[in-house]
C-alpha cells in the first residue's frame, strides 16, 4: 500500500539513508514500496540525546537507519532501556518501555520511535515538575 507524505518547504528528510531537502515549495512524496524514511521532526542529532529517554530514542534511530549496524547498537539500547526500567516505579512508564522493546524486537523501529516520543514528553514533564519544586523550596 503506498505511503503519501507531504514535506514542508526546506524540510530535511531521509529515505533509505539518503538525506534530502524539499524545495522552496515543499514536496508531496508517494512511496510505492518499503523504505526507511524519516521526516526532519523525527531526526535527532547525537548531541541532543542528553536525557535517558532521548538516549533510548537515539539508539532506536540508529538501529532504524543502519540495518547493518543494528547488532552493534542493540546492547547499548538494551542497557539504556533496563536502566530506565530500574529507575521508575510508574506502571504506565514501564508499560511504555515494554512496548518500545517489543517493537524493536519485532523490527518495528518507526513505531518504537513514535512511542519513545511519548516517553520523552513524559520525561520533560517530570523534569519541569522537579525544577519547579526545587525553585519553590529554595524560595
WOBELLIN-V481946 format. One record per pair of residues at least 12 apart in sequence whose ideal C-beta (glycine too) atoms are under 10 Angstrom apart, sorted by the first residue. I is the first residue (numbers start at 0). J is the second residue. If there is no record, write none. Layout:
i;j
I;J
I;J
This chain:
i;j
0;30
0;31
1;28
1;29
1;30
1;31
1;32
2;28
2;29
2;30
2;31
2;32
2;33
2;34
2;36
3;27
3;28
3;29
3;30
4;26
4;27
4;28
4;29
4;30
4;36
4;38
5;21
5;25
5;26
5;27
5;28
5;38
6;19
6;20
6;21
6;22
6;25
6;26
6;27
6;28
6;38
6;39
7;21
7;24
7;25
7;26
7;38
7;39
7;40
8;20
8;21
8;22
8;23
8;24
8;25
8;26
9;21
9;22
9;23
9;24
9;25
9;39
10;25
10;26
10;38
10;39
10;40
11;37
11;38
11;39
11;40
11;42
12;26
12;28
12;36
12;37
12;38
12;39
12;40
12;41
12;42
13;34
13;35
13;36
13;37
13;38
13;39
13;41
13;42
13;60
13;63
13;64
14;28
14;30
14;34
14;35
14;36
14;37
15;30
15;33
15;34
15;35
15;36
15;64
15;66
16;34
16;35
16;64
16;65
16;66
17;35
18;37
18;39
18;42
19;36
20;39
21;38
21;39
35;63
35;64
35;65
35;66
35;108
35;109
36;63
36;109
37;60
37;63
37;64
37;109
37;112
40;116
41;56
41;60
41;63
41;109
41;112
41;113
41;116
42;60
42;64
43;56
43;57
43;59
43;60
43;61
43;112
43;119
44;57
44;60
45;57
45;60
45;61
48;60
48;61
48;79
50;118
50;119
50;122
50;123
50;125
50;126
51;79
51;80
51;82
51;83
51;86
51;87
51;118
51;119
51;122
52;79
52;83
52;92
52;95
52;96
52;99
52;115
52;116
52;117
52;118
52;119
52;120
52;121
52;122
52;123
52;125
53;79
53;115
53;116
53;118
53;119
53;122
53;123
54;75
54;76
54;78
54;79
54;80
54;82
54;83
55;75
55;76
55;78
55;79
55;80
55;82
55;83
55;96
55;99
55;100
55;103
55;111
55;112
55;115
55;118
55;119
55;122
56;79
56;99
56;111
56;112
56;114
56;115
56;116
56;118
56;119
57;72
57;75
57;76
57;79
57;112
57;115
58;72
58;73
58;74
58;75
58;76
58;77
58;78
58;79
58;80
58;103
58;111
58;115
59;72
59;76
59;79
59;80
59;99
59;102
59;103
59;108
59;109
59;110
59;111
59;112
59;113
59;114
59;115
60;72
60;108
60;109
60;111
60;112
60;115
61;73
61;75
61;76
61;108
62;75
62;76
62;103
62;106
62;108
62;111
62;112
63;103
63;106
63;107
63;108
63;109
63;111
63;112
64;108
66;106
66;108
69;103
69;106
69;108
73;103
73;104
76;99
76;100
76;103
76;111
77;100
77;103
80;96
80;97
80;99
80;100
80;103
80;115
81;96
81;100
83;95
83;96
83;99
83;118
83;122
84;96
84;97
84;100
87;121
87;122
87;125
89;121
89;125
91;117
91;121
92;117
92;118
92;121
92;122
92;125
95;114
95;115
95;117
95;118
95;121
96;114
96;115
96;118
98;110
98;111
98;114
98;115
98;117
98;118
99;111
99;112
99;113
99;114
99;115
99;117
99;118
100;114
101;114
102;114
102;115
103;115
